[in-house]
Structure formats: structure tokens, C-alpha cells
């Protein structure tokens, strides 16, 4: 270990810790507003409630990791005790995995809502929020099953300051494959959603307004593409890390924390706005009304 103070890694870790602090505060506030408003009764908004909760969980767990790293840069003795970092890194990795899957589920839901608005409104409430919660929990636990039992990783065989340092080829293939498939689906489906909404807006003259849920979905997908999926693709294609974790610290985790922070800002801004618009269907006897939260209602 070197005794030279790594100010780059320290700054990156500190930025991640500060971002996580604000993410927790802002998402707690969003949850409070959610529970105090009529949104809590709208099934199509429930997945975003889960997103707020998951972002709080991620920021809480990764804050332990940031804090341990910051202390270790001041006193390098801490880095020799990787067990003090492992729990925080593993838990935050599990939460990131569920967050990634949730992004794909939200993108799929928004596509269905835009292409089949009436059927979506009539059937969405049949799927409970607990169903999605169960799926996400199982998905997050699957990462641990692969890590410990399928790939037989012994995390304490070598000293590491990041979780990826402990991965073997088995887990790397699993992680790379799932991230590639889920990330590609989320980004491509959100692109289709964005294009569809552009044509829809022109066709029915929505006065430059999109629904809240669609805005949240597209914004989240863009941040995922910019701060997460694109660096991953560059690393995968060129077989090299963009930056060195030894020099720049947990830049991937910090990028994710900044993404959650911007997501929280977007959600806070969007939920302040109120507007209602109506989409008339081809059938003159029926109409689909989208309210300010992106919920659809059919009138005959």
C-alpha cells in the first residue's frame, strides 16, 4: 500500500457520499408527498414508489461503503480489513441489481400504457405492487446465489476495495450477460416510447406535455444510458476500464449515486406540475382521459 494521499479517489468517494445523502432526503420527501396525495391510489404510479424506496436503500447501503473508503484514504489500515467494506458493497450491489430490473419493468409498463391505454387502465390494478416487490427481491437475491453458491467465490482470499475485484469468470459472465440484456432492453424500449410519444403529441396536440410517468421513465433511461450502460459497453467492447479504480476510487458507484440524485430532482420537479388533458379515440362514443399523473380513464 502507498502512503501517498489519493485525493482523486477521496474526492470521488466524498462526492458519492454527499449525493447519497441528498438522494435519501429527496426520496423520503417524495414518498411523503406520494402518501399525502391521490397518487397513492393510482396503480400505474406504484412502480415509481418502489423506485423511490430502492433509491433510498441503495443510497443508505452505499453510504457505508463511501464512508469506509473515505476513512481508509485517511488511515490506510482500514483497507487491509476488507470485511469492513464487503457487507456494504455486496448489499449495494444487490440493490443496484433490483434497481436495474425495476427500470426494465417500468419501461415495459410504459410501453403497454402508451400502445394499449384502455386495456392497460382496465387491467393494471389486477397486478399487485407486492407481486413486483417479490420479483425484485428474488432478483436481488439471485445475485448472491450466483456469487456464493454457483460461482463459489471466496471474497476474502485477496484484499480488494471494490466488489468487482473478487469476481471470477463465472460471475463476470453472469453479471455481464444480465446487464447487457436488461440495459439494452431498457434503453431501446424507452427510445421506442420517446418516439411514440413524439408522434402521439403531434397527432393529438398535447401542448408539449407528456405524462408524469412517461417523463420519469424516459429520464431514468437516459441517465442509465449516459452514466451506466454506455461506460459498461465501452468497457465490454474495448476490454479495458475507462478509469482506474485504484486512482479514481469508486467512480461507477458515484456515477450511479449522481444518477439517482438527478432522478430525484426530475421527480421533484415533475410532481409540482399539474395538468390534465383528454385524448379522443376513433370511436366517437368513447374517450381516454389522462390525468396529471398519467392515469387513463375511459368514458362511454
N, C-alpha and C positions, 0 to 999 in steps of 0.2 A: 504493500500500500504506500502511496505517496503522501508526504506531509504538506504538499502544496495545496492551498485552499482552492477548491474548484468553484469559482464564483459563477461560472456559467450554469453548472448543474444546480447550484444553490438558488440562483435566480429563477430557473425553470421550475424547481420544486416549490419555491415560495409563491410564484405566480399561480401554480396549480392549487396550492392551499388557499390562497385568497379567493380565487374563482370558486372553489368548492364551498367556501364559507357563504358567499353571496348566493350560490345556487340553492343551498339549503334554506336560507331566509326567503328567497323569492318564491321557491316552490311551496314552502309551508304557507306563505301568503296566498298563493294561487289555490291551494287546497282549501284554505279557509273561505275564500271567495266562492269557490265551487260549491261548498256545502251550504253557503248562505244564499245562493241564487237558485233559480229554477233549473239550472244546468244539471243539478244532481239527479233530476228525474228524467233526463234525456239519455236514452241508452246509447245513442250514437256518439256521445261525448265521454263515455266511461273509459275508453281506452286511453284517452289523454289524462284522465285522473290517474290511471295506472302509471303513465309516463312520469307524471309529477312525483309519484311515490318512489318509483325506481330511481329517478334522478337524485332524490334525497338520500336513498340508500347508497347509491354509488358514491356520492359526494362525502357521505359520512365514513364509509369504509376506506376510500382512497385518501381521505384526510389523515388517517392513521399512518398510511404509507408515506405521504408527503412529510408529515411531522417527524417520523423516524429518520427519513433521509436527511432532512434539514439538520437534525441533531447529529447525524453521522458525519456530515460535512464539517461540523464544528469539532466533534470528537470522533475520530475515525475508528475508535474501539467498537462502536456500535455496529459497524458494518461487518465485523467478524462474527456477530451474533445474528445470522440471517433469520433465525426463528422469530426475532422481534419484528421482522418485516414480512415474513411469509404469510401470516394469517391475514394481514391487511391486503396484501397483493392478491392472494387467492380469492378472498371474498369479493374484492372489487372486480376481479376478472369474471367471476360468476355473474355479478350484477350487470357488467357490460354485455355479457353473452345474452342475458334476458332482454336487455335494452335493445340490442341489435335485432333480436327476433321480434320484439314488440314493434319496432319500426316497420318491419316487413308486413306484420299483421295489419297495422294501421294503413299502410299503403294499399293493401288488398281490400280492406273495408271501404276506403275512399273511392277506389275504382268501382266497386259494386254500387256504392251510393250514387255515383255520377252516371254510370251507364244504365242502372236499373233503379231509379229513385223510388218508384212506387213500391216495388217488391221489397226493396231494402227497408223502407219505412214500415211495411206491414209485417216483416219477419225478423227485423233486427232484435226486438225485445225478447224473442224466443231464446236467444243465446245469452246466458247469464254472464255477468262480469266475473263470477267465480270460475267459470269454465276457462276463460282466458288467463286468470290468475294461476290456475292449476297447470295449464300448458306452459306458462312461463317459468314456474317453479321447477317443473320436471326438466325443462330445457336447461336451466341453470345448473341443476344437479347432474345432468348428463356430462357436463364438462369435468366434474370431479370424478365421476365413474371412469371416464376415459383416461384421466390424468393418473389416478392411483391404481386402478384395477386392470384396465385393458392395456394401457401402455406401460404399467409398472414403473412409474417414475419415483425415484427416491430423492426428494427435494433438497436434502441436507448433505448430499455427497460432495458438493462443492459450494464455495462461497459466491453468492450472487446478490446483486442489489435490485434486480428485476426478475420477474417470474419467468419470462421467456428464456432466460439463461439456463433454466433447469429442464427445458423441453428436450425430448428425444425425437427421432424421426417419426415415430408412430404418432405422437401427439401433434407434431408440427403438421403432418398431413391432414389430420382431423381438423385442426384449427384453421388451416389454410383453406381446405375444401369447404367447410361450413361458412366461413366468412366470405369466400368468393361467391358462393351460390346466393346466400342471403343478401349480401351487399349489392350484387348485380341485379337481383330481383327488385329490391327496394328502390334503387336509383332508376332503373328502367321503367318500373310501374309508375313512379312519381313523375317521370318525364311524360309518359302517356297521359297521366292525369292533368298535368300542366297544359299540354297541347289541347286536350279535350275541353278544358275549361276556357281556353282562349277562344276556340270556335263557338262554344256554348254562350259565352259572354257576348260575342258579336251577333249571334243569331237572335238572342232574346233581349239584348240591350240591358245588361245588369248594372250599367253606370259604374263600371270599373271595380265593382265589388265582387269578391269571391266569398264563399262561406268561411267561417272561422276555422272549422275543422280541416278544410282543404288547404287553407293558408298554413296552418300548423304542420300539416303533413308535408307539404312541399318545402317549407322552410327547414324542417328537420332533415329531410332527404338531401337537400342542398348542402347543409352543414356536414352531414355524414360523408357525402361525396368529396367535399373540399378538405376536411380535416382528418378523415379516417380512411375512406375507401381508396382515394387517389394515391396517398402515400403507400398504402398497402399494395396497390397494383404496381407502382414503381419498384418497390422492393421485390415483389414477386417476379417481375419481368427481367429486371437487371441483376437479380440475385445479390443485391447489396443493400445495406441500410443507408437511408438518406443522411442520417446523422448518427453519430456515435453516442450511445447511452452513457459510456464512460466519461465523455466530455460534456454532453448536454443534459445528462440526467434523464428523468422520466418524461421525455418530450411527448411521447404518444399519449400517456395518461393526462398530461397537462392539456394537450390538444383536445382530448375528449372532455375535460372539465370546462374548457373555454367554449366548446360546442354546446354543452348543457347550459352554460351561462347565457349564451346568445339565444338559445331556445327559450329560456325563461323570460328574457327581455321581450322576445317576439310574442310569447303567450300573454305577458302582462299588457303589452300594447294592444293586441287584438281584442282582448276581453274588455277593454274600456270602450270599444266602439259598439254602437247598436244600430242595426239597420235591418229592415225586413223587405223582402221582395218576393214577387209571385211569378212563377213560370206557368204559362198556359200550355196545356197539352194540345195535341192534334184534335182530340175528342172535345168538342165544344161543351160537353156536359161535365167535364172534369177538369180539375186544375191541380197542379202541385205547388204548394207554397213552401218556400224555405224560409225559416225564421232566422233570427240573428245568430243562432248557434249552429246553423247548418242542418237543422232538423227539417224533415219533409212531412207535409200533411196533404192528404188527398181529399178533395171536395167533389161531390157528385150532385 
